[in-house]
Amino acid sequence: MSNPTNRKALELLFERPLEPVFTARDDGKAVFDIPDSFYSEQYSDVKEDILSRFSEDVDIKIPLRELTKKPDLTFTKPVGKRKQFSLFNSLHRSIAARLIDILLNAETEELFIATCAYVKDRVNPFLFQYCYAVAVQHRKDTKNFAIKPIAEMFPQNFVEPAVFKDARAEGELVRNTGDRRHIDIPRNYTASDREEEQRMSYFREDIGVNSHHWHWHLVYPGYGADEIVKKDRRGELFYYMHHQIIARYNVERFCNGLAKIKILNNIREPIAEGYFPKIMSSLNNRTYPARSAFSKLHDIDREDAKLEIADLERWANRIIQAIDQGFVTDTKGNNIPLDPKKGIDILGDIIESTQLSINPQFYGSLHNEGHNAISCCHDPDSRFLEDFGVMGDVTTAMRDPIFYRWHGYIDSIFNRHKELLSPYEDADLAYQGIHVSKFEVRIQTASQKASPNTLLTYMEKSDVDLAAGLDFGPKGNIYATFTHLQHAPFEYAINVNNAENVPKRGTFRIFICPKSDERGTLLTLNEQRLLAIELDRFTETLVPGMNNIHQSSNSSSVTIPYERSFRRLGPKYQPTDERQLAEFRFCGCGWPEHLLLPKGRPEGMAFDLFVMISDYTGDEVQQTQDQPSVCGDSSSFCGLKDKLYPDNRSMGYPFDRRLPEKSLGELINKFPNMSMIDVVIRYNDVIVDRKS
């Protein structure tokens, strides 16, 4: 475990990412004492003046070790210090992989900190922060350190620019941080209600949603050393996490009277949706470029990116042909079957295109290069010197309506494989002796008088601290207030009879499925399964006879609470107990809890709430490491740190494959270990302030 000085150093390296490493941090109370050789060429002639200016009136000076052998960073030059950095760009990914390797190979924690400090002022700030965060999460000596939320490091990627003018003014004029007002982020600033897609802006532009997407790719980088890339079922997790995003987005569209997304399966067709993001890049003070309605994709011929649109079509055709044949071909000509167990994992690595792809030259980089083609369609050959759009950045991609059309197409390819698998048979679904006799869900209130099976959503105002990302700005906390969807906490009550004479262990799997589409047309079981939203997965030991199970929505295996999505960092916010600190670390990955439920409608919207108890002997995973799980409460989307995925079944089971009955009602009538109830989600169109 890091000593206090090292922990402080790790924390300070996340603050004010555009400021040189020698400036004072932590409200001017701490500074790095760096060797002369660490000053970049820009400041080497004035280092004496800098030293006297920033070393005065500080409480903490952190000395950094001299590096006997400094890393050669010339390979990072293609990602200039004022350029945008993209994980979807193959050149940028390869540069990041090399830089991560340098940081991982620092022999001690002190050398790691010194290396990071040396590198920080010499490379692209976004590149550094990504590589630094990946290294911190994967080094053994820094595993107890919590990653600062990306919205606090680079708030410009999440917040409308006018907010920063007010925030800086508030910070300069009001010295006492307790007296500073909270700056309000407008709810709708990217389009008016004349744009139909703006009904979905509360989902697409949610800070928690975009932070989750960034953090997932931080936890699961596609390139680098094997120990950080080759993780258990990584390809399948790429499929399932994004599949759930598409299911949630489509259901949200139903809630807002919109049809399902039209998947982007014809990349020659003009893109009907425009998007004007109105957020700025902190690297060059330019807004992210807009995409006008009915833009077309073109071949990309830029200094750091080359792509023919025909390549995307060829790669997609080869992948689809492999799915239809039931096997993929590796670089040696061997045919590898796409079986029900491993096939989806193999396809995930191929389609996303990570270094784990079985044949990258032949199957290409469909997902990543699709992002690139869309993000550069406004300036494909860089003749106007425009950077890529929001689709080129994992922190901003989910803001754009086209993200969901593109990932809808990617998801349709995965679903093609799933549809070709044999339907689940009775033996795959039954659990002998287990019978769900009662299933109910109820809002948790002080009086417990809420009607059963009715859930409530509303809008809530919460705060995010912008101070850490306001480079060259005022000291102290500066809060912005944003409005997001929220739901009233609720609890599942499940009565289960174990008819056997011995205790049995079962996995409870809870999903919510829409009953009908935006027009009120009832959905078939196969349509419902593709739109099934996972709400929770947990295990219980069922004693002989009746078992009364109660599970709170706050314990969902999918989400992380608000406190972890937007948590404060630093010593005064971190627990001192070692066990609690272990749970605090590495915990930013997970779907935001405030978006666990779909929005519903003011008049109420009907859903099927489904529970299944599966036999734990088929679910159990024998972990190779015995230490307690870290942040296992969001394992559905993020897995477990340094462990195997904690469920032996296919992700999304039982809805990942076709089912043997024609309707959900027929399915639960056949299997007593399943149950389904009608629930209504009622949206209350009010805004409440978040309680501290």
N, C-alpha and C positions, 0 to 999 in steps of 0.2 A: 504494500500500500504506500502511496505517495506520502512524503512528509509534508508538513504545512507549507513550507516555502515552495516546494515543487507544485503543490496543488494551486497555490496562488499564481505561480508563473503560468501554469496551464490555463487558468481562468483568464488572466490578462491577455493572453495571445488571441482570445476570441473577441476582445473588446476593440471597438473602433478600427475595423479592418483596413481602412484606407490610410490611417495615420502611420507614420514611421514607427518602428518598434521602440525608439528611444523616447517617445513622448510620454508624459505622465498619464496614468490610467487610474481606474477605481476612484473617480471623483478627485483626481489630482493627488491622491494619497500614496500612490505606489509608482515606482519607475524601475525599469531594467537598467542595471549597470553593465553596459556592454563593452567588450574589448574594442580597441580602436579599429581593428580590421573589420568589424561588423558594420561600420558606417559605410553606406553606399557612396559611390563616386560623387553623387549630387551633394552630399553633406560632409564629405571628409575634410574639406578646407575650413569648415566652420564648426567642427565638433567641439572645440573648447567652449565656444559661446553656447552651443546647445547643451553641453554638460552642465554648465553653471545655471542655465535657465530652467531646465527641467528637473534638476536634482535638488533644488532648493524647496524647502517647506513640504517635504514628503515624509510620510511616516515609515515607509518601507522601501528599501533598496534591495533589489534582487540581483546578485552578481551572477553573470553568465560565464561559463567556461570558454576559454579560447579553443578553437578547433585546430588541431594540428594539421588536418587535411580537410580543406573546405570542398564541398561538393561542386562539381562542374555543372552549371545550370544552363549552359548554352542551348541544350535541347528544348528548353521551355520558351525560347524566343518566338516561335511561330504564334504562340498565344501572348500577344503583346500586353503590356500592363493596362492599356485602355481598351482592349478588345473584350467582347463578351466570350465567356467560356461555356461550352456545351458538352454534356455527357453523351449527346447523340452524335457528335462529330467524331469520326474515327481517329483523326489526327490528335484531337484534344484528349480523347480517351487514352491513347497510347502515351502521351506526355504525362497525363495524370498518373498512369500506372507506374511509370519510371520514378516520378517524384514520390509517390507513396512508398515505393520500394526503398528509396533513400531514407525516408523518415522511419520506416519500420526497422531498418538495419542499424540504426544508431544503438550502440552497445549498452548504454545505460540511460536512465531517465534524464539525468543531468545533461548528457550529450544530446539526447533527443530534443530537449528544450532549447539548448544552444543552437542546434542545427535548424530548428524551426525559426528561431529569432533571426538567424543569418539569412535563411531562405525568404522570409516574409517580405522584406523590402525589395527583393530582386525578381519576383515573379508576379504574375497576374493575381490580384487579390482574391478573386473568386476561385481560381485554381488552387491557391494556397489554402483557403479556408476549407475547401472540399477535401483536399489531400490531408490536411492537418486533422480534420474531424474523423476521417476514415482511419488514420493511423492511431489516433487516441483511442478509438473504439476497439482496435484490434491488437494493440500492444498489451502484453501481460502486465507491465508495470504501471500502466495508466488506466487499467480497467475499472477503477473505482471513481473515475472522473465523469461528471455529467456533461453532456454536450449542450451548449447553449442553443435555444430555439433559433432556427434560421430567420424567423420574422424579426428577431431582435438584432441579429448580426447585420442583415441587409433589409431593413424595413422598406426601402424603396421598391423592392420587388412585390410588396404586398399592400402598399398604402398609397392613396391618391396624393400626388405631389404637393398640392396646396397645403396639406396638413403640416408638412415640414417647415414651411415658412412660419406658420403660427407656432409650431413647437419650438423652433429656435428663438423666436421672439419671446415666448413665455419663459424659456430657460434663461435668457439674458436679462430680462426685465424683473423677473420675480426670483430673487436669490434663494428664498426659503422654499425648498422643494415641497413642503407640506401645504404651502399656499398656492401652488401652481394648479391652474384649472386643467381638466382633461380635454384634449382636443378631439372633437368629434369627426370621425371618418364618415363621409356621406354614404348612404346605403346604395344609391344608384347614381354612379358617375360615369359609366362606360356607354350607356345608351338610354334613350327614353322608352316609354311604354309603347311607342309606335313599333318598336322592334320586338317581335314575338319571343325571341330567345332571351330577352331581358327578364322574363318571368323566372328564369333559372339562375339569375346572377347570384342569388343568395347562396346557392350551392357551389357554382363554379368559382366564385371569387372569395369564398370563405377562407380565412387565414389558416384555420386548422386543417382543412382539406389539402391545401397546397403545401403546408408544412409536412403533413403526413407523406405526401408524394416525394418530397425532397428527402425526408429521413429514411424512407424505405430504400431509395436508391443509394443512400449513404451506408445502410446496413448491408445491402446486397449489391456491391459494385460489380460491374461486368468484366473488368479487366484488372490485372494486378497479380500479386503472388497467390499461389494456390490456396493458402490458408485463409485468405479473405474472400476469395471468389468461389471456390469449390465447396459450397455448403449444401447440406442435406436438402434434396428436393428443391433446389433453387429455381430450376426451370418451371416446375409445376407451380411454385409459389408466385412466380411472375404471372403465369396464366390466371391463377385463382384470385389474387389480389385485384388485378385489373378487371377480371370477369365480374367480381362483386361491385366494383365501381360502376361498370356499365349497367348492371342490374339495378343498382340504387338510382342511377341517373334516369333510367327509363321509367322507373316507378315514380320518381319525383315529377317527371313530365306528365304522367297520368294525373297526379295530384293537381297540376296546374293547367289541366285541360289540353295538353299537348300530346301528339302522337309519339310513338317510339322514334328514336333517332333513325334517320336514313343512312345506312352504313356507307362508307366511302369505298365502294368496291369498283368504281370506275374513276380512275385517277386522271383520265383525259377530260372528264366533264368539269365545267366551271363549278367552283365552290360557291354555292348560293349564299352561305353565311359570311358576312363581313365581321371583323372584330377590331375595335379601336381601344386598346388596353388602357391608355392614359396613365401608365406608370413609367417611372424613369429608371434607367440604369445608373447605379451609383458610380460606375467606372468612368463614364464619359459625359454624364449629365444630359444624355439624350433620352427621349422617350422611346420605349420599345416600338418598333414600326407597326403600323396598322396594316390590315388586309381588307381591301375593298370588297364589297359583295361581287360575286361572280368572277373572282380571280381564277386564273388557270395555273396549274403546275407546269413548270418548264425544266429543261435540263439545267443542272447546276454547274457553273463553271466559275468558281471562286478560288482565291488563293489557297484556302485551307479546306476546300470541299469540291469534289467532282462527282457528278451523278447524272446518268441518263434515266429519264422516266421509264424507258423500256426495261432497264435493269429491275425496277420494282416489279414490273409485270412478269418478267422471266422468273424472278425468285419466287413470287407468289405461285406461279403455275407449277414450278418444280416441287414446292412444298405440298400443294394440293394433290399433285400426282402421287407423291410419296404416301400421303394419307390414304388416298383411294387404293393404292397397292398394298398398304399395310406395312410398309417398311421404308426406312431411309438408307442411303448408301454412304458409307464413310469414305475417307480419303484413300483407303486401300482397296476400294471396290467391294467391301463386305456389306451385305444387306443386314441391317439391324431391325428386328421386328418392332412395330409400334404396339406393344401388348398393353392390356388394360392397366398394368401396374407401372411400368416405366415409360410407356409411350408418351404420355403427356409431359413428362419431365424432359425427355429428349427434344420434343417439339418446342418446349419453352425456351431452351437454350438456343435452338436454331432460329426461331422466329424473332426473339428479342435480338439475337446475335451477340452472345458473349464469347469469351475465349473458350468456353466449354462446348461450343457448337461442334457437332460431329463432322461437319464438312463445310466450313465457312466460305470457301471459294465457290462451291457449287450452289449452296442454298442462300448465300449472300447475307444481307443485313436489312431485312424487310422492315422491321419495326423502327429501328433507329434512323434509317435513311428516309423512311416516310416522314418522320418528324422533321428531318432536315429539309426535304423537298417543300413541305408546307411552310416551314419557318422562313424560307428564302424566296418564296414565290413573288414577293413584291420587288425583289432586286436580285434575280438569279445569277447574274454575272458580275455583280458588285459595281456596276457602272456608276451608280449613285452613292457608292461608299456607305450603304446602309448595313447595319448589323442585322442579325437574324431576328425574327419575331418571337413572341412568347412561346411558341411550340418548340423552340430550340433550347429551352431551359427547363429543367425538372422542377424548379421552384415556381414557375409561372405557367407551364403548359396546360394545367387543368382549368385555367381561367377561360380558355378559348373554346367555343362550341365545337370547333372542328376536332378537338382532342377526342371527343366522345364518338364522333363519326368515324375517325380513324381507328380508334381502339375498338369500336363496334365491329369494324371489318376484321381486325386482328382476332377478336373474340369469335367471330363467325368461322374462322379457319380452325381454331381450337375445337369449336363445337362440332365441326364437320367430323373430326376424329372421334369425338365422344359419341356422336350419333351412330357411327359405324360399329361401335362396340355393342355386344349383346346386351339386352336389357337385364337389369338385376333380376335374379331369380328369387323364389320364396326363401331359399336357404340363406341368401345374402342379406335378407331384411328382417327375418324373424328372430325373436329371442324367447326361447322356450321358458314358460313359467312366469313371464313378466307381463303384467296387465296394467295399463294406465286406466284407472277408474274415474279420475276427475282431473280436469285441467282448467285452470282459471288464471286470469291476469287482472291485477287491480292496482290502481294508482296508490302510491304510498302517501298518506296524509296523516296529520296529527290525530284526526278523529277516526280514521279508517272507515269513513262512511261513503267513500266513493263507489260509484256503480261498477260492478265487475265488467271486464271485457270492453271498457271504453278508455282509450288513451288520449292524452291531451298534448298538443304542441302549441308553441307561441314564439315570439321573438324576444330576445334578451340582449341587453347591452353589457359588454365586458371590456376589460382594459388590456392593452399590450404596452410594454415599456419600450420606448424607442431609443433610450439614451445610449445603449451600447453600440448602436449602429450610426449615431449622428457624429460622424467624424468632424473634428475641429469645431465641435459644438459646445454648448454649455455643460456644466457639471450637474450631477444629480439626476434623479429619475424624471422622465418626461413621458407621460402616459397619453395614449390615444385610445379613444372609445370606439368600438366597432359593434355592429348589430348582427346577430346570428340566430339561426333557428335553435330552439331548445325544446325539451319535452319534460313533462312532469315525471319524476322518478316513479317506477312501478316495480311490482314484484310478481313473479310466477308462483303459483301454488299448484303442485302436482301430487296427486295421491297415486301411489303405485303399490300394487299387490304382488308380492313374491310368493308364488304357489309352491315353490320348492322348499325342502326342509333345511337348506343350507344358505348362508348369505351369498349373494351374487352381486358382482360389481357391474355397473352399467354406465355408458356415456350418454348423457342427455344432449340432444341436438335440437336446437330451437331455430325455426325459420319463420319469416312472415312473407306471405305471397299475396299479390293483388288478386282480387276476384275477377276484375274486369278492366278493360282498357279505358282510354279517355272518353270514348263514346258510350260506355256502359255495356259493351259487348262482353259476355262471359268468356274467360280464357280457358283453353284446354289444359289438361294436365301437363302436356309437353311445353306449352307456352308458359305456364306457371313455374315449372322447374327452372327454366332459363332466367326467370325474374325473381327467383327465391332469394331473399336477403337473409344471410346468417345473422342471428341476433346473439347467440350464445352457444357454448359447448363446455360442458363440465362433467365430472365423474362423481358418482356416489356409490357407496356400498348399501345394498338393499337387503335388509334382514328378512327372514321368513315372516310372512304376514303383511300387514299394511304399513306403508312408509309414507310419511307426509313431508314432502320436499318443498322448501321455500328458497327461492333464488332472486336476489335483487338485480335490477337492470344495471346498477352501478358496478356489478361484478362481471360484466360481459367479457368474453374471451376475444372480442373483436376490437374493443375501444380502449383508449386511455383517457383518464379524466382531464378536465380543464386544467387542473393544477400541473399536469405533466405536459400538455400541449403548449401552455403559456407560462410555465413555471419560472419563478425568480431563481437565479443562481447566486453563487457566492456564499461565503461561510455563514452569514447570518440567516440564510434560508435553508441550508442543508442540515439534515439530521446528524447528530454526533454519534448515535448508536450505530455500531458497525453493521448490524443486520439491516437496520432501516436505511443506512447509506447504500448498502448493496442493492436494495430495491429502488433507490433513487437514481442509480446510474443507468446508463444505456436504456433509458426508458422513454425516449421521445418518439419511438416508432409505434404507430397504432392509429386506427381510425378515431377521429375526434368524437368524444362521448356525446356532444350536443347534436350530432347528426346520426345517432343510432337509429332513430325512427324516421320514416318518411313524414313529410309535412302533413299529409291528409288534406281535408277540405273543411271550410267553415260549417257546412251542413253535415259533416261526417263522411268518411270514406271507408267502405267495407274491405276487410282483409281476411284471409285465412291464416290463423296462427297455428303452427304445426310443431309438435314435439315427437321425437322418436328416441327410444332408449335402445342402444345397440349393445351387443355382448362385448364386454371389455376384453375378453380373451382374444377377440379379433381386432381390437383397437390398440392394445398395449404396445408400447415401444420400449425395448430394453436400452436404456441410455448407457453410453460408455463412460459418462462422467457422473459422479455421485453428488457433486456440490449442489446446493439449493438453486432452483431456477431463478433467474433474474427477470423480473417483469414478465412473467408467464401469463399475466392476465390479458395480454393482447396477442396471444400466440397464433390465433387464426390467420392473421394477415402477416405476422412478422416472425413466426417461429419462436425458438428459444435461443438465447445467446450461447454459442459454443456447444450446442446440443442438437440432437436429432429432432425433426419435427414431431411434436408430441401426439401424433395420431397416425396409426398404421393405415387407416382407410384413405381412399382417394379424397382430396380436398373437395368439399362441397357435398360429400356423400350425405343422403342418398340421392340428391338432386343433380349430381354430375352426369348421370347416365339415364337412359330411358327406363321407365318403370313399368311393371307388368299389368297395371290397371288403367282404365280409361279416365278416371277422375280421382281427385285427392280423397273424396269421400269414400269411394270404393276401396282405395288403398288402405285407409285407416280402419275400415270395417273388416278387412281381411287380416290385419296384423294388430293384435291387442297391445303390442308394445309401442304402438303409435296412437296419437290422438290429435284432434283438430277442433278448434273453436272459431266461431265468428267474432271478430273484434272490429271496433270502429275507431278510427283516428280522427279526432275533431281538432281543427286548427282554430285557435283563438287569436284574432288579428289585433293583438296588443303588444306593446313593448314594455318589458319590465327591466329594472336594473338588477344586475347580478348581486347576490348577497355575498359578502366577504366570507 
